[in-house]
Each structure stands twice: as structure tokens, then as C-alpha cells.
């Protein structure tokens, strides 16, 4: 709810503070007093377009601050302070504009975003929600009742899920060729590794065997040479055995030589073992060019694998295992594609069925809504007005259904049917919106409604009807109306009068005697008229009766 509005340097307003209350707030005043500037100032605080021409001559800038009860959106966005939200706007004489939310500098777009959930201004085309096709569709759907509204929600939810599945299916299908190319490559790599069948440590073993085969002839020569040395009578193993026998005899005579004897015996035994092992090693050495070529071919094949798939046999085998898993995953996408395709077909059928049920509900509600709107328009002084709910088929079913909804109105018998956005008269537009609000007060949850020009071209009984409906609407939310008709002003819960003196506007909250005087002035132009004063009292009594539910 709007609690307070502060304006300075705007048009004929030098400095002004206005406190608003719940229910119906009416603003009256002489023509040119500046009462409409209150709604202009509020619109600036709500992020509407600004112009340097709005700045009061001699003022450096126009400044507006609007204090509201904070909405959940403002609280969650961190803009609120102690349950309140302050929107502020400054427009310099040069046309520069700055915005603040809760004292913090902010883009003007933030004012508009927050303001959309706080205030709705009627009478000016800017920001009028019912001009939106989506809002008009929601209007008809809400009128059709809660069961229909649940169908609409189910349709929107199903369409969104269908779009998600359709996009997923398109992604799967779009990647089919790439997937096949990847599968071909993976299968080739797996076959190549499986055909080679590498074993961990195989390359090292083959390289050792290759070294022996490649140098077999030279190794044989060296082994033969070593064997001859070990068998040489001058220093071979036989000589070491003879030396060991001699040292054993020495140790028998001199215990101090036992260490020498032991070492000689160990050396002789080692030489004997070495000679035996050397003969065995020499027997393994043989020239085998075919085997050497085979080994070298195998080593080349293994190195080719490690160059492609990893630094060693273990990594190559791990790559093959991962490739098998990826193949299974990619092959499973075919099943996923089939499942998605079936799900998309099923959901399309579900969407068609829901859309048809929604269409039937809209068709059933359209004529009763037309009749209700016409009845309200008649009561609001638009005699002969007509209303039509146009249901236009859409090229494809969307989240909003199979048709677009448009509210068409004619202000009188000879006038053409027009959409809300093409109404020439601001007063007709405001009264038409008021009729919509009266038919369905819960159109949305905007807490504050502002009506300007709602009384243009009406008077008498129609004006009283407008007042009644504004009062009824104010029972559910805060309503602010700028009016020049006493029949409407009498219904106010709070009456604000704007005066202009010495070129500057001021505002006053009227008490009961002040209201009678103001209504008397509005009725006759003569504040002292006894007849008009009596009429004013009758209007206030009627308004009191209506507010009391009489």
C-alpha cells in the first residue's frame, strides 16, 4: 500500500507531502490546481518516462519520493527496510534522471520492476496491465472459475515439459552423426588394442630379449673368452682350488691362517659356480634372425599403441576399458532417443487434450463475461456500450492455449468495436477497466490502484455508480482516484483537496465539515450554497450507506 508521497519542484508543486490511507482516497481541486500532478509524480517514482518540461520553473530539479509497505519481492531483493520500501526519482532541469530505492542508487528499470507489483495506474495507457494480451487471457481464465484455472496451469506446465523434452530430443538427434563418427573411432581403437593384446611389462621384456639376440655373436665370443680364462691352468678355477687346498694345510699348521684359507675356499667355490653358470648362459646364446625380426615387429606395434593411447601398456589397457564404457553409453543414446520420441508423442496428445478443454472453458465463459461487462458499463454511464471476447486461433498451441484472447469494446451503439489499446478516450478506457475490476476484483494482487480521468464525460446517476464501484473495489485494496465529480468524491474514505495559491499547489486532508464544503463547491461552484450543502450531505449519507453494506 502507498503510505506517503513527497513531491518538490514538479510543475506547480513547490513542496508537497501527501499521506494516503487504506480504502478509497479521493483527490479533488479546482481545474489547474495541480491534482493530476500527484499521479504524474507517482508515475515518476514508478519508473515512468521523465522530461525536463516537468521541472518547475526556477527549480533545479523535480524530486519525488514514494513510501510503500514492502512486498515480498522487495524484501527478497534486499530493497526493503523495516517493512517499508521507498522509491525516489530526481529529474534535473537539463533532463537528467536518477533513481534510488531505499536510499541506494539504482537503475530506473528497478523502479519500474518493483513498481509493477505495487501500483497500477489507470487512465493513461502507460503501464495498463489489461492492455496486455496475456492479462486479458488471464482475466477470462480467472472469470471461468478455479477448476478452469487449474486446467490452464496444467496446460502451461505440460507445454513447458514438452518443450524441454523436445529440445532434448532435438539435441540427441542433432548429435546422431557425430555420435556415429565417435562410435566408429572407438570401435576401431578397441579392435586395434584387442588385436595387439598387450601385457603389462611386455615391452621391457622384449627389449631385453632383443638386446641379447641382436648381440648374440659378440656375446658368444665374450662368454668363450671368459670360459677359457676360468679354465686357464695359470689362473683359472683349478688354480684357485689348488690355492685353497694349500691354505687349508697352512691353517692346519697355523690357526692364524684360517681366515685366508676360508677366503680361498670361497673364491674357489665362486669361480666354480661362475664357470658352471657361464656354460649355462653360453648354451642359451644362439643366432636367430627370425626371432629377432619377430621381436622387433612386436616392439614396434606396442610402441605404436603407447604413442596413441598412453605411455605404457597399463595405460593402453585402461584406455580400451574406458572406450568400451563410452561405446555402451553412446549405444544407449539410441534407446534414449526412442524413449524421448515416445514421450514427446504422448505429451503432444496430452497438450492437445488439455488445450481443447481450456478452449471449451473459455468459450463457455466468454458470453457470460460479455454480459457482465456490458451491465457494468451501462451502470457506469456508457449507455449502449458493447463488449466482445474475441478468441483468435493461434498457429500452434502454446503455454497459453490454442487461442489468443482479446477484449473488444464499443463505447456506444454507433461506435466500432475496438481493443482496449485503441480507445481514444481516457475516460472510457478508465471506466472500462473499472468495469473489468468490478466484475472480477481479484484480477491480480497489485495492492494500489490509481484512477485518473475515470469521470470524464459522465455525471448524475452514472457518476454515483462509478463511486459505488470504486468504493466496492477499495474494500479489497487501496484505491486512489483523481476526480472533479462530487458523486465520486463522496465515497472517499480519505479526501485530499489540492489548492493553488500564488502559483504554488498545496494539499489538505479534509475533515467532515471540510468535505461538505468541498462537495458543495463541486456541486454548485458556491461554497456557501445551502441547497448544494444539503445535496452534499445526501451524497455523503449515501456513500456511508454503501460502505456499510446498505
N, C-alpha and C positions, 0 to 999 in steps of 0.2 A: 504494500500500500504506500502511496505517496504521502509523506508526512509534512514536508516543508519545501517551499520553492523560494529561492533568493535570486533576484534579478537586479542588475545595475547597468546603466549605460545602454539600454536597449530601446530604441525608438523614443517614445515619450516617457519612458520609465527612467528616472534618475536612480532611485534606490527603492526597492520594494521587497518585503518579506511576507510570504503568504503561508499560513498554516492550514492544512487540509485535514478533514476528519473522515471517518468511515461513512458509508451510505452515500447519499446524493449531495454533492457540493455544487451549488449553482453560482455562477458569476454573472453579474448584471452591471449596467452602467450606461451612461449616455453614449450615443454614437460618437466615435472618435476619442473616447476616453482612454482607450488602450487595453480594453479587456481581452481582445484577441491576442495581444502580445504575450499574455500569460501562457497561452498554448504554444505560441511561437518560441518563447523561452524554454518551455518544457521540451519542445521538439529539438532544440539545440542540445540540451543536456542528454537527449536520447540518441545523439549522433547524426541528426539530420543535416542537410547541406547548409552551410553558412555563407553569408555575403556581407561585405563591408557596408553595404547600404543599411544594414540593420543597426549599426552603431549610432548612438545618439550624437547629434552634432555637438562638438566640443569635448566629447568623451574620448579618452584614448582607446578604450576597448569596451565591448559588451561582455558582461560576465554573468554566468548562470550556474547555480548550484541546486541540485535536487536531492533531497534526502528520503530514502525509502526503507521500508522493512526489507531486510536481506532475504533473497531467495536462496534455495539450496545450491543453485549454480554459482552464485556469488560467494557463498561460504566455501564451497569446494575449490573455487578458483583462487581463494585467498584474498579476495577483494573486500570482504565484509569486516566490520569492526564492531564488536559488542551487539551483534544482531542488526546492524544498520549498514546501509550502502549509500555512499554519496557519489553522485556523478556530477562532474563540473566541466564547464566549457568556457573558453575565452576566445573572442573574435576581435582582432585588432582593427583599427580604422583603416589599415592597409589591406585587410582581408586575410591576414594570417590567423590560423586557428590552432589552439592547443586544447588537449583534453586531459582530465585527471579522473582517476577512480580511487576513492578512498584516500585522496591526497597524493597518490602516486601518478606520475606522468604515464600516459597510456595512449595508444593509437585511437583515433576517433572510431575505428571499426570496433574496438572493445566496447565503447559506449553503445553502439548500435546493437552489438551482440547481447549485451546484458539488458539493454532497454527493451529488446523484443520480448523478453519474458516478464517485463514489469508493467509496461503501459502500451495500450493500443489507442491510437488517435483516429477518430472518425470525422469525416467532413473534408479531409484533404486526402487526395489519392495516395500520397506517400505513406508507406507503411501499413496500408489497409490490408489486413490478413485475408479477408473474404474475396479480395481481387485475385488471389492465387487459386488456380485450378485445383491444386491439392487440397486447399482449405475448403473449397466448395464441395469437393468429393467427400471430404471428412464430415462436412455439415449434413449431407444427405445420409451418409452411413450412420452417423450418430442418431439422426431422426428415425432411422429404420429400426432402432432398438438394440439392446445388448446382445441378443442372440446373433443378429446380423453383424454387429461389430466384432464378435468373436470369429465369425466366418471370414471377415475381412482380414483380421490379424492372422488367421490360419493360412489364408491365401498368400499374404505378404511373406510369411515365414517360409512357406513351401517354395515360393518363387525364388527366394534368396538361396535356399538349399539347392534347388535345381540349378541355379546359375553357378554355384560353387562346384557341383558335380559335373556340369557341362564344361566348365573351364578345365577341370581336372582331366576329363576325358579328352578334350582337345589337346592338352599338353601331352598326354600319353600317346595319342595318335600322331601328333606332330613330331614326336621323337622316335617314331617307329623305324624310319630308315636309318637314323643314327644308331638306334639300338641294334638293328640287324648288322650294321657295319662293325659295331663293337663286339657282337656275338661271334661274327666270323673271325675277327682278330683273336679273341680269347680262345676260341676252339683250336685255331691254328697253333697258338702258343702252347696250349695244353698238350696237343698232339706232339709237338716238337720236343717238349720236355719228357713226356712219357716215352717217346720213341728212344730218346737218348738214355733214359733211366739212370741218371747219375746217382752215385752213392757218396755219402759224406766221407771226405778224406781220400776219395779215389784219385784225384789229380796228383796229390802229393806222392801217393804210392806209385803211380805210373811214371811220374818224373824220375823217381829213384830207379825204377827198372830201366827206364830209357837211358839213364846215365850209365848203368852197367853194360847194357847191350851196345851202346854207342862206343864204349871204350873197352870192349871185351878183349881185343887182341893185345892191347897195351897192358891190360890188367893181367892177362896170362903171362906175359913176359916178366912183369914185376913179381908175380907170385912164384914163378920158376926161379927167379933170381933169389928171392927170399928163401925158398926151399933149399937151394944149393948152399946158401950161407948157413942155414941152420944145420945142414948135414956135413959141413966142411970139417975135416978132421982137425984143422988147425984152430978152429974156434966155434964149432957148431955145438949142437946139443950133446953129442958124445963127449966132447971136451969138458963141458960143464958137469956132466955126470962123473967123469974121471976126477975132476977137481973136488967134487962133493965127497967122493969116496975117500980121497986123500985127507980132506979136512975132518972127516968123521974119525979117521985114525988119529989125527992130531988131537982132537978133542978127547980121545980115549986116553991119551998120554997127558994132556994139559986141559983140565976143565975150563980154563980161561978162554979157550978157543972154541967153546961150544956155540957161541953166537955166530962166529964165522962159518962154522960147519952148517948151522941151520939155514943161514942165508944162501950158502952154496947149494944146499939141498933144494931150497925153494926156487932158486934160479934155474936149476937143472930141470925140476918138475915143470916150471912155467915154460921153458924152452921146448920141452917135450910136448906139452899141451898145445903150444902155439904151432909146432910143426904139424901135429895131427889136424888142428883146425884149419891150418893153411892148406893142407892137402884136400880137406873137405870143401873149402871155399874154391880152390882151383878146379875141383870137379864140376862146380856149378857154372863156371865160365865157359861159354861156348858162343861161337858166332851164329846169329840167327837174324839175317836181314829181314825176313818176312815178318817176324815178331816185332822187330824194331819199327817197321813201317806201320804195323797194326797199332802199336802203342802211340806212335806219333799222331796217327789219324784220330785216335780216341782222345788224346790230349787236346788236339785242335778243336774237336767237337765240343768238349767240355768247356774250353775257353770261350768258344762262341756263345755258349749258353750263359756263362757268367758275365760276358760283356753285355748281354741283352737283359738279363733278369736278376743279377745280383753278384756280389763279389765272391761268393763261394757256393759249393753245392747245397749247403743248408738253406741259403737264401733263395736259390733257384727252386728248390722243392717247396719252400714257403710261398713263393710267387705262384706256383702251379696250384697250390691248395686255395689261395685267395682267388685265383682266376676261376676255379670250379665253383666257388661260392657266388661269385659275380654272375656266372652263367646261369646258375639256378635262380638268382634274383631277377635277371633280365627275362628269363623264360617265364617267370611268374607274372611279369607285367602283361602278358597276353591274357592270362586269367583275370588280372585286374581290369584290363580294358573290357573284356566281356562282361564282367560284373558291373562296371560303371555304365556300360551301354544299356544293360538291362535295367539298372536303377534309374537312369535318365528317362528311359521309355515309361517306366512305372510312374515316376514323378510328373512327367508331362501329362499323363492321363489324370493324375490327381489334381494338377493345376487346372486342367480343363473342367473337371467336375466342380471344383471349388469356385472357379470363375463363373460358371453358369449359375451356381447357387447364389453367388453375390449379385450377379446381374438380375436374377429374378427378384431378389430382395430390394434392389434399387428401383426396379420398375414398379414393384408393389408400393414403395414408399413415395414415389415421385408425385403422383397426383394428390394424395393427402397433404403432402408438404406444400404443393402449389396452392391448394385451397386455404391452408392455414396462413400462408404468407399473404394471400390476397385479402383475407379477412383482417389481418393486422394492418395492411396498407390502407384499407378503407377506413379503419378506425383512426389511423394516423393522418387523415385528411387527404389521401391520394385517391379520390373517388374515381372509379373506373380503371384503377390500376390492374395490371395483369402480371402474373408470374408463370414462368415455364421452366421446368427442369429438363434440360437437353442432355440426352445420353448419346454420345457420339462414339461409334465403334472405333477402336484403336487397331492399327495394323497388326499388333501382336499383344498377347496377354502379358501384362506386367505385374509388378507387386501391387499396383492399384486396381487391377482387374482388367476386364476386356473392353472397358469404355471410359471415356473422359466425361466428367460431369461439369456442366456449365449452367449457372443461374442466369436466366434472362428475365428482364422486367420491362414493362411499359408503364410510364407514369400516368397515362390517361387513355381513354378509349381510342383516340385517333393517333396515338403515338406508337412508333415502331418498337418491336421487342429489341432490347439492347442488353449487352452484357454489363455487369457492374462497372467494368473498367472504362466503358464508353459513355457513362452517364454524363450529360452536360451540366446538370445542376448539382452543386454540392449538397444542397438541402435535400433533394430527392435521394441522393446517394446515402446521406446520413440516416434519413428516415427508413430507407430500405434495409440498411444494416441494422437499425434499431428493430425493425420488424423481424429480421432473422434472429436477433438476440432475444426478442420476446418469445418467439416460437421455441427457441432452444437456448436457454440461458447458459447451459453448460457446454457451449461450443468449444471452449478451451479454458485454460486455467490462468489467463492473464489477470492479475489482481486489480488493475486500474484501467477503466475505460474513459476516454475523453471524447465528448461530442461537441463539435463546433458547426454552426450553420444547420443544426438539426431542425430549426424552427423557420427556415426560410420559406416564404410563400404559404404559411398556414396561420390559422388563428381560431378563436372561438372554441367550438367543441373539439376540433382536431387537435388544437394545442393542449387542451385538457387531457385528451387521450395520450398524447406524447408524454405529458408529465406523469400520468399514471404508469405508463410503461417504463419510463426512466426510474421511477420510484420502485417499481417491482424489480427491475434489474439491479438496483442499488441494494436490494435486500440480500444479494448473493456476492456482491463485490463493490469496490469503491467506484463511483461514477462522478465525473466532473463534466459539467455542461455549461457552455457559454451561451446565453440566451438573451433575447430582448422581449420575450413574452412573459407576462406575469402569470399566465396559466401554467407555465412550466416552472417558473421560479418559485411558485408557491409550494411546490412539492419538495423543495430542498431540505435536507437535514442540517445543512450549514450554508448560510447565504453570505456571499462576498460581493461587496459593491466597489467598483472601480470608479474613481473620480479623477478629473484632470483640472488642476488649478495652476495658473501661471506657467502653462506649458509642460507641467510635470504630473505624472499619474501617481495616485496613491490607492491603497486598498484598505477596506474596513470590513470587519466581521460584524454583521448586523444582529442586534438583539430583536426581540419580538416587536417592540414599538418601531424600531428601525425598519424591520421587514414590512410592516404595514405601510409605513411612509414610502418606502421604495416601490412596493407594489402599486400604491396609489399613484405615484408619479408615472409608473409604466402604463397604468391603465388610462390615465387622463392627461398626463403632462402637467397636472396641477397638484402639487403635494398637499394642498390644503382642501381638496375637494372631498366633501362629506360623502357624497354618493360613491365616488371612487373608493374612498376609505371603507365604506360598508361592503362594497364588492370585493375589496382586498381581503376583508375579514372572512367573507364567504369562501373565497378561494383557499385561504389557509385552513379553514374548517374542513373543507372537502379533502384537502391534502392530508390533514391529520386523520380523517376517517379512513382514507385509502391506506395510509401507513399502518393504521391499527387493524387493518384487515376487514374493514366495513364495506 
